[in-house]
């Protein structure tokens, strides 16, 4: 069932992409990076088990704040995704030197835009799949799925050059 819903959502998304390309109002690039936090809790799976990562259903990009200084920055956030696929807490992190540190001008300007966008994201929740004979049972809907809450981290890059603003994001691994 989960696979059917996922495939239906992806087909709907792919059907709308060609129409979007011809309606471009301004240049904007989107890219998101997921980060695996240091010391992340890990679980050893048993035979007959597999982990299904959460799959984004709706993940609108943050808006680029108007009339801001600095005009470019990288901010990184960690989000909690519930077993129902809903984003809960969002907190700024600085896992690498290119991510703005909390309390800086860049984080004061750009983190609220990221938080607002990310709180509206929805996912097919992560799940532990337990199957009898074949891992394909997870995709066929004949295995037992146990929803699991997870934390994910993303890197968002805001940039402005030659009057063109861009927001890109990527999961941080």
PyMOL commands that set and color helices and strands:
alter all, ss='L'
color gray80, all
select helices_A, chain A and resi 2-21+105-118+136-140
alter helices_A, ss='H'
color red, helices_A
select strands_A, chain A and resi 33-35+49-52+55-58+73-81+87-93+122-124+126-130+144-148+150-161+164-171
alter strands_A, ss='S'
color yellow, strands_A
deselect
rebuild
show_as cartoon
